[in-house]
Amino acid sequence: MAIRQTVLTASLALAVAMGLAISSPAMANKQLENTVGGAVVGAGVGYLVGGNNGAKGGAVVGAISGYRKKR
């Protein structure tokens, strides 16, 4: 169940990132990679620190951080 919720959270973060993507395809692709990478790392660290609830929060925070990362 926790994995399903984490995947759902990461998917929602990915959808937000795609909706806010820059018009340049290369920049949008890099930003998407950063967002997905951030969500994955955030979910992993969040799970280690806080269990299931930490994984959800970590995925969201990681996705936001990855999206805002400077190219």
N, CA, C and O of each residue as an XYZ file, in Angstrom:
284
protein
N       0.824     -1.193      0.000
C       0.000      0.000      0.000
C       0.861      1.247      0.000
O       0.558      2.211     -0.703
N       1.936      1.238      0.784
C       2.798      2.416      0.868
C       3.477      2.693     -0.466
O       3.648      3.848     -0.856
N       3.863      1.631     -1.159
C       4.517      1.816     -2.454
C       3.525      2.424     -3.441
O       3.891      3.298     -4.227
N       2.292      1.976     -3.406
C       1.268      2.501     -4.305
C       1.031      3.993     -4.043
O       0.889      4.770     -4.988
N       0.988      4.395     -2.774
C       0.783      5.802     -2.444
C       2.004      6.630     -2.839
O       1.858      7.761     -3.302
N       3.198      6.084     -2.662
C       4.412      6.797     -3.046
C       4.464      6.978     -4.551
O       4.836      8.047     -5.036
N       4.097      5.951     -5.288
C       4.067      6.053     -6.750
C       3.025      7.078     -7.179
O       3.266      7.852     -8.106
N       1.886      7.091     -6.525
C       0.853      8.076     -6.837
C       1.356      9.488     -6.580
O       1.143     10.382     -7.399
N       2.018      9.695     -5.457
C       2.551     11.013     -5.132
C       3.596     11.438     -6.148
O       3.591     12.579     -6.610
N       4.487     10.531     -6.492
C       5.510     10.848     -7.493
C       4.877     11.129     -8.851
O       5.338     12.008     -9.579
N       3.833     10.395     -9.194
C       3.145     10.628    -10.464
C       2.480     11.997    -10.497
O       2.514     12.685    -11.517
N       1.883     12.384     -9.393
C       1.271     13.711     -9.321
C       2.318     14.807     -9.438
O       2.100     15.814    -10.112
N       3.452     14.609     -8.782
C       4.533     15.593     -8.880
C       5.042     15.681    -10.313
O       5.346     16.768    -10.804
N       5.131     14.552    -10.972
C       5.561     14.523    -12.364
C       4.560     15.247    -13.258
O       4.959     15.974    -14.168
N       3.284     15.062    -13.013
C       2.258     15.737    -13.802
C       2.329     17.250    -13.622
O       2.161     18.005    -14.581
N       2.577     17.686    -12.397
C       2.720     19.124    -12.145
C       3.928     19.665    -12.886
O       3.859     20.729    -13.500
N       5.030     18.941    -12.832
C       6.241     19.394    -13.515
C       6.030     19.482    -15.016
O       6.502     20.421    -15.657
N       5.328     18.515    -15.578
C       5.078     18.545    -17.014
C       4.162     19.707    -17.376
O       4.305     20.303    -18.443
N       3.238     20.025    -16.508
C       2.339     21.137    -16.763
C       3.033     22.488    -16.698
O       2.610     23.443    -17.350
N       4.096     22.565    -15.913
C       4.823     23.824    -15.750
C       6.110     23.868    -16.567
O       6.936     24.760    -16.375
N       6.282     22.927    -17.462
C       7.533     22.820    -18.222
C       7.782     24.058    -19.077
O       6.854     24.717    -19.546
N       9.060     24.348    -19.262
C       9.478     25.471    -20.104
C       9.225     25.100    -21.565
O       9.159     23.919    -21.906
N       9.085     26.105    -22.423
C       8.736     25.849    -23.818
C       9.841     25.126    -24.585
O       9.542     24.410    -25.541
N      11.090     25.288    -24.204
C      12.199     24.631    -24.891
C      12.180     23.132    -24.587
O      12.173     22.750    -23.417
N      12.172     22.276    -25.612
C      12.117     20.827    -25.358
C      13.327     20.305    -24.578
O      13.177     19.451    -23.704
N      14.517     20.810    -24.888
C      15.711     20.337    -24.186
C      15.674     20.746    -22.715
O      16.014     19.951    -21.838
N      15.268     21.965    -22.450
C      15.191     22.436    -21.071
C      14.087     21.698    -20.323
O      14.258     21.347    -19.156
N      12.969     21.463    -20.979
C      11.861     20.748    -20.345
C      12.274     19.317    -20.011
O      11.911     18.798    -18.955
N      13.026     18.679    -20.902
C      13.476     17.312    -20.669
C      14.412     17.262    -19.465
O      14.284     16.374    -18.623
N      15.347     18.201    -19.372
C      16.275     18.230    -18.239
C      15.519     18.506    -16.947
O      15.806     17.908    -15.910
N      14.559     19.409    -17.014
C      13.779     19.738    -15.827
C      12.948     18.532    -15.391
O      12.797     18.281    -14.195
N      12.417     17.794    -16.345
C      11.660     16.589    -16.028
C      12.566     15.550    -15.366
O      12.171     14.909    -14.391
N      13.771     15.385    -15.892
C      14.726     14.452    -15.287
C      15.048     14.862    -13.853
O      15.096     14.014    -12.962
N      15.267     16.139    -13.628
C      15.551     16.624    -12.280
C      14.380     16.376    -11.344
O      14.576     16.000    -10.188
N      13.166     16.583    -11.833
C      11.974     16.392    -11.005
C      11.797     14.934    -10.624
O      11.556     14.613     -9.460
N      11.915     14.059    -11.598
C      11.758     12.621    -11.325
C      12.875     12.133    -10.408
O      12.625     11.389     -9.459
N      14.101     12.552    -10.692
C      15.227     12.162     -9.837
C      15.040     12.646     -8.412
O      15.301     11.911     -7.459
N      14.587     13.881     -8.267
C      14.349     14.424     -6.933
C      13.263     13.666     -6.191
O      13.375     13.425     -4.989
N      12.214     13.291     -6.904
C      11.126     12.535     -6.272
C      11.597     11.161     -5.819
O      11.227     10.700     -4.739
N      12.400     10.514     -6.627
C      12.894      9.175     -6.274
C      13.819      9.245     -5.064
O      13.669      8.473     -4.117
N      14.775     10.170     -5.097
C      15.708     10.305     -3.976
C      14.961     10.741     -2.718
O      15.211     10.216     -1.633
N      14.046     11.698     -2.862
C      13.272     12.156     -1.707
C      12.433     11.053     -1.092
O      12.339     10.952      0.131
N      11.820     10.221     -1.931
C      11.015      9.115     -1.409
C      11.891      8.104     -0.671
O      11.504      7.589      0.378
N      13.057      7.827     -1.219
C      13.955      6.873     -0.564
C      14.445      7.372      0.782
O      14.410      6.644      1.774
N      14.895      8.603      0.815
C      15.386      9.173      2.068
C      14.238      9.326      3.062
O      14.395      9.033      4.247
N      13.099      9.781      2.584
C      11.946      9.926      3.468
C      11.515      8.607      4.074
O      11.122      8.556      5.240
N      11.584      7.525      3.284
C      11.218      6.209      3.805
C      12.200      5.753      4.883
O      11.803      5.188      5.901
N      13.471      6.005      4.645
C      14.473      5.605      5.641
C      14.314      6.383      6.944
O      14.504      5.831      8.028
N      13.974      7.637      6.840
C      13.875      8.483      8.030
C      12.521      8.342      8.714
O      12.456      8.205      9.936
N      11.433      8.374      7.933
C      10.117      8.444      8.552
C       9.151      7.348      8.192
O       7.968      7.458      8.515
N       9.597      6.291      7.535
C       8.686      5.218      7.170
C       7.771      5.609      6.020
O       8.161      6.378      5.141
N       6.560      5.082      6.029
C       5.624      5.304      4.917
C       5.245      6.770      4.744
O       5.244      7.283      3.625
N       4.925      7.444      5.841
C       4.549      8.847      5.745
C       5.739      9.702      5.313
O       5.574     10.675      4.577
N       6.909      9.347      5.761
C       8.110     10.077      5.353
C       8.391      9.926      3.874
O       8.889     10.853      3.235
N       8.075      8.761      3.323
C       8.289      8.533      1.890
C       7.393      9.434      1.057
O       7.821      9.969      0.034
N       6.161      9.602      1.489
C       5.235     10.473      0.755
C       5.717     11.918      0.775
O       5.793     12.580     -0.261
N       6.036     12.385      1.955
C       6.517     13.762      2.085
C       7.832     13.972      1.373
O       8.045     15.008      0.742
N       8.714     12.997      1.470
C      10.010     13.090      0.802
C       9.882     13.138     -0.711
O      10.636     13.849     -1.376
N       8.941     12.393     -1.256
C       8.737     12.404     -2.710
C       8.267     13.776     -3.177
O       8.714     14.274     -4.210
N       7.374     14.376     -2.423
C       6.869     15.700     -2.795
C       7.968     16.744     -2.691
O       8.177     17.531     -3.614
N       8.673     16.750     -1.562
C       9.744     17.730     -1.369
C      10.855     17.520     -2.397
O      11.389     18.488     -2.939
N      11.201     16.274     -2.665
C      12.237     15.980     -3.656
C      11.841     16.415     -5.054
O      12.667     16.937     -5.802
N      10.583     16.204     -5.410
C      10.112     16.619     -6.734
C      10.150     18.136     -6.876
O      10.547     18.657     -7.918
N       9.745     18.828     -5.846
C       9.783     20.290     -5.890
C      11.222     20.781     -5.974
O      11.526     21.688     -6.750
N      12.104     20.190     -5.185
C      13.508     20.588     -5.225
C      14.127     20.304     -6.580
O      14.878     21.128     -7.103
N      13.825     19.152     -7.154
C      14.342     18.819     -8.461
C      13.821     19.757     -9.547
O      14.551     20.119    -10.469
N      12.565     20.143     -9.429
C      11.970     21.054    -10.406
C      12.621     22.434    -10.344
O      12.840     23.076    -11.371
N      12.927     22.880     -9.122
C      13.483     24.215     -8.947
C      14.998     24.270     -9.136
O      15.584     25.353     -9.119
N      15.631     23.121     -9.314
C      17.087     23.069     -9.462
C      17.523     23.894    -10.686
O      16.899     23.856    -11.746
N      18.604     24.627    -10.492
C      19.145     25.409    -11.610
C      19.794     24.456    -12.602
O      20.420     23.470    -12.213
N      19.638     24.756    -13.880
C      20.145     23.868    -14.910
C      21.597     23.835    -14.845
O      22.235     23.139    -15.635
